[in-house]
Amino acid sequence: MKKGILLAVVGFVALMMTTGMSFAAADCADMAIVGTGTTPYTDSGLFVKVKATNAAGQACGAGADIQYFLDTTNTDATYATILTALSLGKTIFIQVSAPAANSLLLVTAVKN
């Protein structure tokens, strides 16, 4: 009986933690790529540094450079999008796990 209650509590806590993280995601449009490179501090080994081109109302990099680590899911496609935008001088739309520096970059898209 105690084992079942413990498993239920652990499952509930895990559910609440994953639910809380999904609500923390932030979307930011018109981000300029300031730099990108490799890092030993994340599993993907890659980071991107961005800055909002219009800081008003932006959750990500509002007026300052901010660094995000690439998620290990779909890393190649994400990095290809970043390099394409960088080489074309385009801004990008990003979604991050949290607007704080060193969060995970989840989605990227090249803007027109």
C-alpha positions as CSV (number, residue, x, y, z in Angstrom):
1,M,0.0,0.0,0.0
2,K,2.8,2.5,0.9
3,K,4.6,1.7,-2.3
4,G,1.4,2.5,-4.4
5,I,0.9,5.8,-2.6
6,L,4.6,6.7,-3.1
7,L,4.4,5.9,-6.8
8,A,1.2,8.0,-7.1
9,V,2.8,11.0,-5.4
10,V,5.9,10.7,-7.6
11,G,3.8,10.5,-10.7
12,F,1.7,13.5,-9.7
13,V,4.9,15.6,-9.0
14,A,6.4,14.6,-12.4
15,L,3.1,15.5,-14.1
16,M,3.0,18.9,-12.4
17,M,6.7,19.6,-13.3
18,T,6.2,18.9,-17.0
19,T,2.9,20.9,-17.1
20,G,4.6,23.8,-15.5
21,M,7.4,23.8,-18.0
22,S,5.1,23.8,-21.0
23,F,3.4,27.0,-19.8
24,A,6.7,28.7,-19.4
25,A,7.5,28.6,-23.1
26,A,8.0,32.0,-24.8
27,D,7.5,33.0,-28.4
28,C,9.6,35.8,-29.8
29,A,9.5,37.2,-33.3
30,D,12.1,39.3,-35.3
31,M,15.2,38.1,-33.4
32,A,18.5,38.9,-34.9
33,I,21.2,36.3,-34.7
34,V,24.3,37.8,-32.9
35,G,26.3,34.6,-32.9
36,T,26.3,30.8,-32.7
37,G,28.8,28.1,-31.8
38,T,29.6,25.1,-29.8
39,T,29.5,24.6,-26.1
40,P,30.3,21.8,-23.6
41,Y,27.4,22.9,-21.3
42,T,24.5,21.2,-23.1
43,D,23.8,17.8,-24.6
44,S,23.4,19.2,-28.2
45,G,26.7,21.0,-27.9
46,L,25.3,24.1,-29.7
47,F,24.2,27.6,-28.7
48,V,22.8,30.6,-30.4
49,K,22.9,34.2,-29.2
50,V,20.1,36.5,-30.3
51,K,18.9,40.0,-29.8
52,A,15.4,41.4,-30.3
53,T,15.2,43.8,-33.3
54,N,12.2,45.5,-31.6
55,A,12.6,45.1,-27.8
56,A,9.1,46.5,-27.1
57,G,7.0,43.6,-25.7
58,Q,9.6,40.9,-26.3
59,A,10.1,38.3,-23.7
60,C,13.4,37.1,-25.2
61,G,16.5,39.3,-25.4
62,A,14.6,42.6,-24.8
63,G,17.3,45.1,-25.7
64,A,20.2,42.8,-24.9
65,D,22.0,39.8,-26.3
66,I,20.7,36.5,-24.9
67,Q,22.0,33.0,-25.3
68,Y,19.9,29.9,-25.7
69,F,21.1,26.2,-26.0
70,L,19.7,24.0,-28.8
71,D,17.5,21.2,-27.7
72,T,18.7,17.7,-28.6
73,T,15.5,17.0,-30.5
74,N,15.8,18.0,-34.1
75,T,19.2,19.7,-33.6
76,D,20.4,19.4,-37.2
77,A,17.3,21.0,-38.7
78,T,17.3,23.8,-36.0
79,Y,21.0,24.6,-36.6
80,A,20.5,24.5,-40.3
81,T,17.7,27.1,-40.0
82,I,19.9,29.3,-37.8
83,L,22.9,29.1,-40.2
84,T,20.6,29.9,-43.2
85,A,19.1,32.9,-41.5
86,L,22.6,34.1,-40.4
87,S,24.0,33.7,-44.0
88,L,21.0,35.5,-45.5
89,G,21.0,38.3,-42.9
90,K,17.4,37.4,-42.0
91,T,15.7,37.6,-38.6
92,I,14.2,34.5,-37.0
93,F,11.1,33.6,-35.0
94,I,12.0,31.5,-31.9
95,Q,10.2,29.6,-29.2
96,V,12.2,28.9,-26.1
97,S,11.5,26.8,-23.0
98,A,11.8,30.0,-20.9
99,P,12.8,33.5,-21.8
100,A,15.7,33.4,-19.3
101,A,19.3,33.1,-20.7
102,N,20.6,29.5,-21.2
103,S,17.1,28.0,-21.7
104,L,16.4,25.6,-24.5
105,L,15.7,26.8,-28.0
106,L,12.7,24.7,-29.2
107,V,11.5,26.2,-32.5
108,T,13.1,28.4,-35.1
109,A,11.8,29.9,-38.3
110,V,13.3,32.2,-40.8
111,K,11.4,35.5,-41.3
112,N,10.9,37.3,-44.6
